[in-house]
Amino acid sequence: MTAELTRGQNHPLPRARLEIRVSAGTPVVAGATLGDENGTVHGDERVAHPGAPTLPGLEVSRQAAADHRLAVDLDAVSDEVHRVSVLLALPVGGRGPARFGAVAAPFVAVTDLDGDEVASYTVTGLEAESAVVALELYRRQGAWKVRAVGQGYAGGLAELLADQKLPRAHQLAASIHEAVTSGLARSIPAPPAAAPAHRPDHGTAPQGGPGAPVPPASPYDPQGASAPGPQTPGAPGRHGAPQPYPGGPGEPAATGQPSASAPAGGGPIDYSHPRRQTTAPPSPPPAAPPAEPGQPARPVAGDATGWSMEERLYNQVWGMFEDLARTTAAYRSAVDFADSRMEKELDQALSDPRSRIGGQGDAAREAARARHGRLVSQAREVLDRDVAQLVAEAEVVEPALPTAFARWDNPVWHAYRVPMEIPMALRLGDLHLPEADRIRIPMLIRLPLERGLWIDSGRSASLDGSFADSHEMRRLGLETAVAHAARLLAIYPAGEFTVHVIDPAGSGAQALAPLVRSGVLAAPPAQGAAGAADVLARLTQRVDLVQMALRGGAPDALPPGLDTSQQLLIVNDFPHGFDDRAVNQLRYLADEGPAVGVHLMMVADREESAGFGPLLDPLWRSLLRLTPVADDHLADPWVGHAWTYEPSLVPPGSQVLQQVLSQVAAARRSWGR
């Protein structure tokens, strides 16, 4: 049962591995400090913040956001650490609020890894403060407890850190805000609530409404939690807050008159991006063609800010993602409001026993259902209007995307040439929502990859109701992995990306044929336990050598002949052919490899590896889960959507994959790679 804490109260922690979930109602910076028994923080290396998000046993978000999930492993923190203080701060220099008294009280919950709450605390009583120590995990007689602190600081983050005796408090606070500045324009504020703002009586975070902070149900988080879409959270909405729907939370139900905050006339989507910001002066966007009187503005490809067309298109795709998320959240909120209003009116009509029978009761019920139908119909009209605008924008943007962002059926691939520079992002598939099935948003992931990929080949039902058996799912999973690997090879300069394959039983020969025939693999696919062990040993050694060189400050001291290009290991049919040593090496590569250019792509069914027990749980959580068939498994923590993911596959019968890989192989040979 959840313990609802008030300021100063404490509660024992039943386990060491926990998550701390924050819902602030506005973008905030989340961090943590590691202090001794007196609460003193002895150096910058004891502070986890967006500029340095990971410490032993602790990981925080890399940006400002309305909702956060902090990972804590108390068994992994140093024995010298007796206090883990969770701090929140408002970003400086932006357009957001400057004090916590101007926003809803932040809500903090300590949960286990299954999402069950252990303790929660609503940080009330804040006024002029811009930074606060929300919670404190502390060690007492060998056991850990959580205490609700709620200590605010009007002097902001610098005063908070100075109060913890940090030697360079002001310099560190300035560096934290500097690290947040570039990501602040991409943080996503919480959408408007679907009901009057309040905390449920049982103390848990609000659930079920578009305005509620819904924890992601998958490891997809761009910066350690993700949300679908590009790997870094996108820019603020192009139109500010979502437009209230008729009869929704933004409109009084009794009079039906729009509130003061509602946009006049419910105009079309504005594509001018008035609130989009960048950390540098933007390049001038192309001029939009004039619209006819009374018609919405015509969309233009690349009308977001950015230094290059690639960056402007990337930001525009993010804007489309956010627009669809917000307009769908507003529609769902309006439908929820209509449902709750109809239930209330029906309850009132039935509360009088005399009206339960006869014409009076029937008339009241019919009137309630008619009002419900009108509200839902009006909300649907607004949604359809906004979706139509996004469809028009997608029809302009999709043909203009560069190869790294384009679908395999885009004509840009027919003019493919091996690039000389690494692009800023990679397309892994498409995202869409059931209410707006006409629009597909490209799922863009920033490069270089910050986490590995897991192609889930487990038997599952597709969205069209059909089922694929285990053999079919394995084949589709490996074909998906090959398409992703080919795209990575194609968008990197010649010789700067190397692919290895482990196929213990040789079952993926057909799907791997494009990679093998073109000669782009570093070596033939490794088979058998010995082959897998050899590849894993070489990649593990490479990670160790590069780590030692970087930590020693001598990156030029690597052994001659060491391949310093980005490395990708494709593992097929896991866990067949893997012993305990190989499994531990995979975990090591997944955890340590991305930081030194070694990436993992696994095609695996989690159920088949159940024999390893909880040993593999950290492995699955460290990888971004994708599926070879359309599946609605990507959770959006900001508005609570479950996005449907569709992989980016080569059209049946197309030769584009073989043509692209042939050019990659020829370029590698010309460069002697």
QUINOR-V929535 format. One record per residue. PHI is phi in degrees with one decimal (* if undefined). OMEGA is omega as a letter, one per 30 degrees, with the letter a starting at -180 (none if undefined). NEAR is the number of other C-alpha atoms within 10 Angstrom. Layout:
BEGIN
PHI	OMEGA	NEAR
PHI	OMEGA	NEAR
END
This chain:
BEGIN
*	a	8
-71.1	l	15
-92.4	l	19
-91.2	a	20
-89.9	l	20
-112.8	a	16
-56.0	l	17
94.9	a	12
-74.6	l	13
-129.3	a	20
-155.2	l	17
-67.5	l	16
-101.1	a	19
-75.9	a	12
-148.0	a	16
-88.9	a	15
-93.5	a	17
-139.6	l	23
-125.8	l	24
-113.7	a	23
-105.8	a	22
-120.2	l	28
-128.4	a	27
-113.8	a	26
78.4	l	22
-154.9	l	22
-58.9	l	23
-131.5	l	31
-93.4	l	29
-112.9	l	28
-153.7	l	27
-154.9	l	26
-121.1	l	28
-110.4	a	29
-116.6	l	23
-83.5	a	16
-64.8	l	13
-95.6	a	9
85.0	a	19
-79.1	l	21
-101.3	a	25
-90.3	l	17
179.3	a	16
-58.9	a	18
-70.9	l	12
-102.5	a	18
-123.7	l	25
-96.6	a	25
-150.5	a	28
-56.6	l	24
-77.8	l	19
-142.9	a	17
-77.0	a	20
-123.0	l	18
-133.3	l	19
-54.5	l	14
81.3	a	15
-151.7	l	24
-144.2	a	22
-119.7	a	27
-69.9	a	26
-95.3	a	25
-159.4	l	31
-80.5	a	30
-157.7	l	26
-74.1	a	23
-133.0	a	29
-135.8	l	29
-132.3	l	24
-102.9	a	21
-96.8	a	21
-133.0	l	24
-126.9	a	15
-66.7	l	22
-70.8	a	12
-93.8	l	13
-76.7	a	16
-64.1	l	11
-64.6	l	10
-75.8	a	10
-86.0	l	19
-118.0	l	23
-138.3	l	24
-115.3	a	25
-98.5	l	23
-94.2	a	24
-117.5	l	25
-127.3	l	26
-145.1	l	25
-80.5	l	25
-62.4	l	27
-104.9	l	20
81.4	l	11
-101.9	l	11
-96.2	a	10
-78.3	a	16
-65.3	a	16
-101.1	a	20
-147.0	a	19
-69.7	l	27
-67.5	a	15
-92.6	a	13
-129.7	l	15
-64.0	a	17
-61.5	l	19
-61.6	a	23
-118.0	a	22
-126.9	a	25
-133.9	l	26
-99.8	a	26
-127.1	l	22
-83.9	a	18
-71.4	l	14
-88.4	l	9
93.0	l	16
-76.0	a	15
-74.4	l	22
-97.3	l	23
-153.3	l	24
-140.1	a	28
-152.5	l	27
-97.7	a	25
-81.6	a	25
-98.5	l	15
82.7	l	14
-87.3	l	22
-130.0	a	15
-84.8	a	16
-69.7	l	21
-115.8	l	24
-146.1	a	30
-151.6	l	25
-89.1	a	23
-81.4	a	24
-129.6	l	28
-140.0	l	23
-95.7	a	23
-132.8	a	25
-96.0	l	18
-139.3	l	12
54.1	l	5
80.8	l	7
-118.4	a	12
-103.3	l	18
-133.1	l	16
-117.2	l	24
-125.8	l	22
-80.3	a	24
-102.3	l	21
68.6	l	24
-84.5	a	18
-98.1	a	25
-137.5	l	22
-69.0	l	18
-80.8	l	12
80.2	a	23
-62.5	a	30
-62.0	l	20
-65.9	l	18
-61.1	a	25
-67.9	l	25
-64.3	l	16
-65.6	l	14
-93.8	l	18
64.6	l	16
-71.2	a	22
-59.8	a	15
-114.1	a	14
-62.4	a	20
-68.9	l	17
-65.5	l	11
-67.0	l	20
-59.7	l	19
-65.3	l	14
-68.6	l	14
-64.9	a	22
-65.0	l	23
-66.4	l	17
-66.2	a	18
-79.8	a	23
-55.8	a	19
-66.6	l	16
-91.2	a	20
-62.8	a	30
-68.2	a	22
-104.3	l	24
-74.8	a	23
-110.5	l	21
-68.8	a	23
-66.6	l	23
-71.4	a	22
-63.1	a	24
-71.1	l	21
-83.4	a	22
-152.7	l	16
-54.4	a	8
-67.2	l	12
-165.3	l	11
-94.2	l	13
-59.5	a	10
-62.0	a	7
-84.4	l	11
86.3	l	18
-87.7	l	21
-65.8	a	23
-56.9	a	18
-128.5	l	14
96.3	a	14
-106.6	l	20
-60.4	l	28
-86.8	a	22
-87.2	l	24
-74.8	a	27
-104.0	a	21
-65.9	l	23
-63.8	a	23
-96.6	a	17
-138.7	l	19
-73.4	a	19
-75.6	l	25
-145.1	a	23
-51.1	a	21
-117.7	a	18
111.8	l	24
-156.9	k	24
167.7	l	22
-122.1	a	28
-70.3	l	30
103.4	l	29
-60.9	a	24
-72.0	l	23
-103.6	a	22
-56.4	a	24
-82.7	a	24
-70.6	l	24
-57.4	a	23
-54.0	a	25
-71.8	a	22
-127.2	a	17
75.3	a	15
-71.8	l	18
-61.4	l	21
-73.2	l	21
-64.3	l	24
-86.6	l	27
-57.1	l	28
79.8	a	27
-87.3	a	27
-61.9	a	21
-87.5	a	23
-132.6	l	19
-57.9	a	13
-74.6	a	15
-73.1	a	7
-96.1	a	8
76.3	l	11
-88.1	l	13
-66.3	l	19
-75.0	a	14
-65.3	a	9
-86.1	a	11
-75.3	l	17
-67.6	a	12
-67.3	l	10
77.9	a	7
56.2	a	13
-64.2	a	14
-72.1	l	14
-63.3	l	19
-92.1	a	14
-93.1	a	22
-82.6	l	18
53.6	a	19
-66.8	a	13
-105.5	a	13
-68.9	a	22
-129.7	l	18
-134.8	a	18
-79.5	l	11
-133.1	l	10
-57.2	a	10
-74.7	l	16
-71.5	a	15
-64.5	l	14
-71.6	l	18
-64.7	a	12
-73.3	l	11
-78.7	l	14
-64.4	a	10
-63.1	l	10
-90.3	l	11
-69.1	a	9
-55.2	l	7
81.9	a	7
-107.1	l	10
-66.8	l	15
-62.2	l	18
-78.0	a	16
-70.9	l	23
-131.8	l	22
-71.4	l	23
86.3	a	25
-92.5	l	22
-87.2	a	30
-83.0	l	24
156.2	a	24
-76.2	a	14
-130.9	l	14
-62.7	l	20
-60.1	a	19
-67.2	l	19
-65.9	l	21
-67.0	l	23
-59.0	l	25
-65.2	l	23
-67.3	l	28
-60.8	l	28
-62.2	l	27
-61.1	l	23
-63.7	l	25
-59.0	a	23
-68.0	l	22
-60.6	l	23
-66.3	l	23
-62.1	a	23
-73.8	a	24
-67.3	l	24
-70.0	l	25
-61.9	l	24
-65.6	l	31
-63.6	l	27
-63.5	l	22
-63.6	l	26
-64.6	l	27
-65.8	l	24
-60.3	l	20
-63.3	l	22
-62.8	l	26
-63.2	a	16
-65.9	l	13
-66.8	l	18
-65.0	l	20
-62.1	l	16
-64.7	a	13
-66.7	l	16
-66.8	l	18
-62.0	l	12
-65.7	a	13
-66.8	a	20
-93.5	a	17
-67.8	l	11
-93.3	a	10
-56.9	a	9
-70.7	a	11
-96.7	a	16
-74.1	l	15
-126.5	l	10
94.7	a	9
-69.4	a	10
-64.2	l	12
-66.4	l	18
-62.4	a	15
-65.1	l	13
-64.8	l	18
-66.8	l	20
-64.0	l	12
-65.1	l	15
-64.6	l	19
-67.7	l	19
-66.3	l	13
-63.1	l	15
-60.9	a	20
-63.2	l	16
-65.9	a	14
-62.7	a	21
-65.8	l	23
-63.6	l	14
-63.7	l	18
-63.5	a	25
-67.0	l	20
-61.8	l	15
-65.7	l	21
-61.7	a	22
-62.0	l	17
-63.4	a	17
-66.3	l	20
-65.0	l	23
-61.1	l	17
-64.4	l	20
-68.8	l	24
-62.3	l	19
-63.3	l	15
-67.5	l	20
-63.3	l	22
-64.9	l	14
-89.1	a	16
-75.7	a	19
-56.3	l	19
-66.8	a	14
-89.3	a	19
-69.6	l	20
-71.0	a	19
-57.0	a	23
-64.0	a	23
-99.3	a	27
-89.8	l	23
-68.6	a	24
-67.7	l	20
-90.9	l	14
-74.6	a	15
-59.6	a	13
-60.3	l	17
-70.4	l	19
-73.5	l	13
-104.8	a	8
-64.9	l	17
-134.2	a	16
-60.0	a	19
-74.8	l	15
-103.5	a	10
-131.8	l	11
-80.7	l	14
-71.7	a	19
-84.4	a	15
-155.7	a	21
-134.3	l	24
-91.7	l	22
-106.6	a	26
159.6	a	23
-128.3	l	21
-125.6	l	25
-154.5	a	22
-120.7	a	19
-63.4	a	12
-73.6	a	15
-136.6	a	18
-70.6	a	11
-75.5	a	12
-110.4	l	22
-118.3	l	22
-104.4	l	22
-60.1	l	29
-93.3	a	25
-105.1	l	25
-117.5	a	21
-67.1	l	16
-110.7	f	13
-70.9	a	16
-59.1	l	18
-99.8	l	23
-155.5	a	22
-76.8	a	23
-118.7	l	22
-121.8	l	26
-89.6	a	26
-77.2	l	23
-96.8	l	30
-66.5	a	22
-67.5	a	16
-150.9	l	17
-90.8	l	14
-80.6	a	14
-68.3	l	12
-84.9	l	7
90.3	l	7
-84.6	l	8
-116.2	l	13
-116.4	a	16
-74.1	a	12
-64.7	l	14
-65.5	l	12
-65.3	l	13
-66.4	l	23
-63.2	l	25
-64.1	l	20
-63.6	l	22
-62.6	a	28
-70.2	l	27
-62.3	l	22
-63.7	l	24
-62.6	l	28
-64.3	l	21
-62.5	l	22
-65.7	a	21
-64.2	l	19
-63.2	l	20
-65.7	l	22
-63.0	l	20
-61.8	a	24
-74.7	a	25
-95.1	l	25
-92.9	l	21
-59.7	a	19
-57.6	l	25
81.7	a	21
-99.9	l	17
-147.1	a	23
-122.2	a	23
-117.6	l	21
-116.9	a	20
-132.6	l	24
-114.8	l	27
-130.4	a	24
-53.4	a	23
-96.3	a	15
69.4	a	15
-78.1	a	14
-102.8	a	18
-58.4	a	14
-66.7	a	12
-68.9	a	18
-82.3	a	19
-55.2	l	13
-58.8	l	20
-71.2	a	24
-71.6	a	17
-64.2	a	12
-76.2	l	17
79.6	a	18
-89.4	l	26
-77.3	l	17
-66.4	l	14
-161.0	l	13
-57.1	l	14
-54.6	l	24
-73.5	a	20
-123.9	l	17
74.2	a	15
-64.1	a	17
-66.9	l	13
-63.5	l	17
-63.2	a	21
-63.5	a	19
-65.5	a	14
-64.2	a	18
-64.4	l	21
-64.8	a	14
-67.0	a	11
-71.0	l	21
-63.9	l	18
-62.8	l	12
-62.4	l	21
-59.6	a	20
-62.2	a	14
-65.1	a	18
-66.1	l	23
-61.0	l	17
-63.4	a	15
-64.8	a	15
-69.8	l	14
-67.1	l	10
-83.2	l	10
69.2	a	10
-132.8	a	11
-65.3	l	13
-86.2	a	10
-93.1	l	13
-69.1	a	16
-59.5	l	10
-63.4	l	7
87.7	l	6
-70.2	l	10
-73.5	a	15
-93.0	l	16
-72.5	l	15
-63.5	a	18
-116.1	l	22
-125.7	l	23
-108.5	l	22
-95.6	l	22
-112.7	a	25
-103.6	l	27
60.7	l	24
-66.6	g	19
-100.9	a	21
-62.1	l	15
84.9	a	18
-116.0	l	18
-96.0	a	13
-62.1	a	10
-64.6	l	10
-64.3	l	18
-63.7	l	18
-65.1	l	15
-66.3	l	16
-62.1	l	23
-60.8	l	19
-64.0	l	14
-64.6	l	23
-65.0	a	25
-81.7	a	20
-100.0	a	18
-65.9	a	26
-56.5	a	20
-67.8	a	17
-120.4	l	19
85.5	l	19
-118.3	a	28
-120.2	a	25
-117.9	l	23
-131.6	a	24
-108.7	l	26
-106.6	a	29
-154.2	l	23
-105.9	a	21
-60.9	a	17
-63.5	a	10
-70.2	l	13
-100.7	a	14
-62.9	a	13
-63.8	l	11
-78.1	l	13
68.6	a	8
-70.7	l	9
-56.2	a	14
-92.7	a	17
-56.1	l	13
-62.2	l	12
-64.6	a	19
-63.3	a	17
-69.9	a	15
-80.7	a	19
-106.4	l	21
-82.6	a	23
-81.4	l	19
-124.4	a	25
-127.4	l	23
-79.8	l	25
-126.7	a	21
-59.6	a	18
-154.3	a	19
-96.7	a	19
-108.8	a	20
-90.5	a	25
-92.9	l	24
-105.1	a	24
-72.3	a	26
-84.8	a	26
-120.9	l	28
80.8	l	22
-80.4	l	22
-105.5	a	22
-79.0	l	21
-87.2	l	21
-101.7	l	27
-123.7	a	21
-68.0	l	24
-91.2	a	21
-115.4	l	20
-76.0	l	16
-58.6	l	12
-56.5	l	6
82.3	a	6
-76.2	l	11
-101.6	a	10
-64.1	a	17
-63.6	a	20
-65.6	l	16
-65.6	a	15
-65.4	a	21
-65.0	l	22
-63.2	l	19
-66.8	l	18
-63.0	a	27
-62.9	l	22
-64.0	l	17
-65.9	l	18
-64.3	l	18
-66.2	a	14
-67.2	l	11
-92.9	l	10
71.4	a	9
-101.0	none	15
END
